[in-house]
Amino acid sequence: MTETFQFNLKATDGGARLGEITMPRGAIRTPAFMPVGTVGTVKAMYLDQVRDTGADIILGNTYHLMLRPGAERVARLGGLHNLIRWSHPILTDSGGFQVMSLSGLRKLDEKGVTFKSHVDGSLHHMSPERSIEIQGLLGSDIQMQLDECVALPAEPKEIERAMELSLRWAERCRVAFGDQPGKAMFGIVQGGDQPDLRIRSAEGLKQLDLKGYAVGGLAVGEPQDVMLKMLETTLPVLPSEKPRYLMGVGTPDDILKSVARGIDMFDCVMPTRSGRHGLAFTRRGKVNIRNARHAEDLRPLDEESSCPAARDYSRAYLHHLVRSDEALGGMLLSWNNLHYYQDLMKGIRQSIAEGRFADFYAETQETWAKGDLDPV
């Protein structure tokens, strides 16, 4: 632990980067996957379990937490870390993604966004300054600028307007954040699927000399090859000595390919959301445990896994739980999935340290391609 926010780039292997973020609440080994704890809980998981999977940091959602239980209430209760019993780093998003996803309930202008709560219809206004204030009340260690995220496909003029607005909001967020020793504010590169706008956004944010930079507005409807092209366009513009965070991504394949292009941090609801719907991520790829082929299969999801959910429970039992809509089914599969994601990150980090990331990449893809076990 250190009293200041620091990023140490330890090794590179091709475009892949091995590093470590250190801050007062602990170290974050990168490349890192951050489980999503939207409303102060990683769904269907105990936070002790989340930590035991290998997670160094989790994500909280500014929009949802400001509505329930409320940022001021969280502050009175000692902050989010104290409330949820998580003593390690927390990153909070700014609410910008919800601005996009709740477009039918909001009005946006230069000052910020006015929106109706999806909970009770009450009216709220979030400015860049208020977003940073809320994240401070929550006690967030890494705070994100307020931005406007445009769903793709979109017209270039609309993408440019949102990107320019996000740049102006980034400056206001930086001023509002001020100097907070041991904490960090990250800017968010926007620009949709337009390479020139991505470059302009990255160059503008770089002038603000922030502690880290995120790439936003991807995995919002565009094909994977477009996302990867935008990373190849954007990342060379960003400072190599600062961490790079790809927001809301993604599948294990997305992660592997994005690490190869220089991304250090990821978050996504996919492992827990998929688990609650009967989909498991394994060394052999995705397994839909709802399928009838598993009904009398006494083999585990993965006999070689160190995760009890993958190793110690039969597919037949998991199939029964999921088909019966038992909560335990979603809990076990979420546990398996988060464990698999963290195992993937651990393997990535080790391969970069050993200078064999290309081999790890190829071996992982080859094992996924083999597919699941043959039916019994």
Salt bridges, closest charged atoms under 4 A:
GLU20 OE1 - LYS10 NZ 3.79
ASP56 OD2 - ARG29 NE 2.88
ASP56 OD1 - ARG51 NH1 3.67
GLU72 OE2 - ARG130 NH1 3.10
GLU110 OE2 - ARG168 NE 2.76
GLU129 OE1 - ARG172 NH2 2.91
GLU133 OE1 - ARG130 NH1 3.00
ASP141 OD1 - ARG25 NH1 2.79
ASP141 OD2 - HIS81 NE2 2.74
GLU148 OE2 - ARG161 NH2 2.71
GLU158 OE2 - ARG161 NH2 2.83
GLU160 OE2 - ARG200 NH1 2.98
GLU164 OE2 - ARG200 NH2 2.15
GLU171 OE2 - ARG174 NH2 3.01
ASP209 OD1 - LYS242 NZ 3.06
GLU232 OE2 - ARG261 NE 2.75
ASP253 OD2 - LYS257 NZ 3.15
ASP264 OD1 - ARG17 NE 2.99
ASP297 OD2 - ARG299 NH2 2.90
ASP302 OD2 - ARG283 NE 2.73
GLU303 OE2 - ARG284 NH2 3.33
GLU304 OE1 - ARG283 NH2 3.72
ASP312 OD1 - ARG311 NE 2.77
ASP343 OD2 - HIS339 ND1 3.50
GLU363 OE2 - ARG356 NH2 2.98
ASP372 OD2 - ARG293 NH2 3.79
ASP372 OD2 - ARG315 NH1 2.75
